[in-house]
């Protein structure tokens, strides 16, 4: 599943709901440290949200809580192998 097809990071969907530091780090991850400085320069959080929304639009970046790693999704769960005598320990005779 390609999450950017289902979720778009916007001011309303994400940036309004996190603190300024998270907004700055998100923009830095999506667009680089120069873009982060634009967000940091904003006087109010609402301005930071607007700037972040504009910078991240079209980048395909999504926040970590909605990411699904392809490698993890493709892996089958591994069952632990337990030796027969470990499952049913012998009573001391």
C-alpha positions as a LaTeX table, in Angstrom:
\begin{tabular}{lrrr}
\hline
Residue & $x$ (\AA) & $y$ (\AA) & $z$ (\AA) \\
\hline
Unk1 & 0.00 & 0.00 & 0.00 \\
Unk2 & 1.38 & 3.38 & $-0.96$ \\
Unk3 & 0.18 & 5.68 & 1.84 \\
Unk4 & 0.77 & 8.95 & $-0.07$ \\
Unk5 & $-2.01$ & 7.76 & $-2.40$ \\
Unk6 & $-4.39$ & 7.74 & 0.59 \\
Unk7 & $-3.14$ & 10.52 & 2.87 \\
Unk8 & $-2.01$ & 14.03 & 2.01 \\
Unk9 & $-0.13$ & 16.00 & 4.63 \\
Unk10 & $-1.72$ & 19.44 & 4.97 \\
Unk11 & $-2.14$ & 22.10 & 7.59 \\
Unk12 & $-5.57$ & 20.73 & 8.48 \\
Unk13 & $-4.66$ & 17.04 & 8.41 \\
Unk14 & $-1.41$ & 17.25 & 10.38 \\
Unk15 & 0.42 & 20.51 & 11.02 \\
Unk16 & $-2.33$ & 22.16 & 13.10 \\
Unk17 & $-2.26$ & 19.19 & 15.46 \\
Unk18 & 1.45 & 19.14 & 16.33 \\
Unk19 & 3.81 & 21.57 & 18.03 \\
Unk20 & 6.16 & 23.96 & 16.23 \\
Unk21 & 9.23 & 21.79 & 16.76 \\
Unk22 & 7.49 & 18.86 & 15.08 \\
Unk23 & 6.43 & 21.11 & 12.20 \\
Unk24 & 10.03 & 22.27 & 11.75 \\
Unk25 & 11.42 & 18.73 & 11.86 \\
Unk26 & 8.77 & 17.50 & 9.45 \\
Unk27 & 9.54 & 20.20 & 6.90 \\
Unk28 & 13.27 & 19.56 & 7.27 \\
Unk29 & 12.69 & 15.87 & 6.55 \\
Unk30 & 10.45 & 16.59 & 3.57 \\
Unk31 & 12.30 & 19.52 & 1.98 \\
Unk32 & 15.62 & 20.08 & 3.73 \\
Unk33 & 17.11 & 22.41 & 6.31 \\
Unk34 & 16.61 & 25.58 & 4.23 \\
Unk35 & 12.86 & 24.95 & 4.23 \\
Unk36 & 12.96 & 24.35 & 7.98 \\
Unk37 & 14.41 & 27.84 & 8.45 \\
Unk38 & 11.38 & 29.31 & 6.66 \\
Unk39 & 9.09 & 27.65 & 9.18 \\
Unk40 & 11.29 & 28.66 & 12.11 \\
Unk41 & 11.15 & 32.31 & 10.99 \\
Unk42 & 7.35 & 32.40 & 11.30 \\
Unk43 & 6.15 & 34.59 & 14.16 \\
Unk44 & 3.06 & 32.52 & 15.01 \\
Unk45 & 2.20 & 28.85 & 14.83 \\
Unk46 & $-0.59$ & 29.59 & 12.35 \\
Unk47 & 1.99 & 31.14 & 10.01 \\
Unk48 & 4.27 & 28.11 & 10.49 \\
Unk49 & 1.35 & 25.82 & 9.59 \\
Unk50 & 0.64 & 27.79 & 6.40 \\
Unk51 & 4.30 & 27.77 & 5.36 \\
Unk52 & 4.68 & 24.05 & 6.12 \\
Unk53 & 1.52 & 23.26 & 4.18 \\
Unk54 & 2.83 & 25.14 & 1.14 \\
Unk55 & 6.30 & 23.56 & 1.33 \\
Unk56 & 5.18 & 19.97 & 1.81 \\
Unk57 & 2.36 & 19.98 & $-0.76$ \\
Unk58 & 3.22 & 17.70 & $-3.66$ \\
Unk59 & 6.29 & 16.21 & $-2.00$ \\
Unk60 & 4.64 & 12.91 & $-1.10$ \\
Unk61 & 5.95 & 13.24 & 2.45 \\
Unk62 & 3.77 & 11.73 & 5.16 \\
Unk63 & 4.26 & 11.73 & 8.92 \\
Unk64 & 5.71 & 8.67 & 10.63 \\
Unk65 & 2.45 & 7.60 & 12.33 \\
Unk66 & 0.82 & 6.90 & 8.95 \\
Unk67 & 3.83 & 5.40 & 7.19 \\
Unk68 & 3.82 & 1.72 & 6.39 \\
Unk69 & 7.24 & 0.33 & 5.66 \\
Unk70 & 7.22 & $-1.87$ & 2.56 \\
Unk71 & 9.70 & $-4.32$ & 4.03 \\
Unk72 & 7.63 & $-4.78$ & 7.18 \\
Unk73 & 4.40 & $-5.21$ & 5.23 \\
Unk74 & 5.92 & $-7.88$ & 2.99 \\
Unk75 & 7.42 & $-9.93$ & 5.81 \\
Unk76 & 5.45 & $-12.81$ & 7.17 \\
Unk77 & 5.29 & $-13.05$ & 10.93 \\
Unk78 & 7.83 & $-15.52$ & 12.21 \\
Unk79 & 6.69 & $-18.05$ & 14.74 \\
Unk80 & 9.11 & $-18.93$ & 17.45 \\
Unk81 & 10.39 & $-22.44$ & 17.39 \\
Unk82 & 10.22 & $-24.07$ & 20.79 \\
Unk83 & 11.70 & $-27.47$ & 21.36 \\
Unk84 & 9.23 & $-30.20$ & 22.39 \\
Unk85 & 10.81 & $-30.62$ & 25.82 \\
Unk86 & 10.60 & $-26.87$ & 26.48 \\
Unk87 & 6.85 & $-26.82$ & 25.85 \\
Unk88 & 6.12 & $-29.66$ & 28.22 \\
Unk89 & 8.86 & $-29.85$ & 30.82 \\
Unk90 & 9.31 & $-33.25$ & 32.42 \\
Unk91 & 8.37 & $-33.46$ & 36.06 \\
Unk92 & 11.25 & $-34.31$ & 38.32 \\
Unk93 & 11.18 & $-38.00$ & 39.09 \\
\hline
\end{tabular}
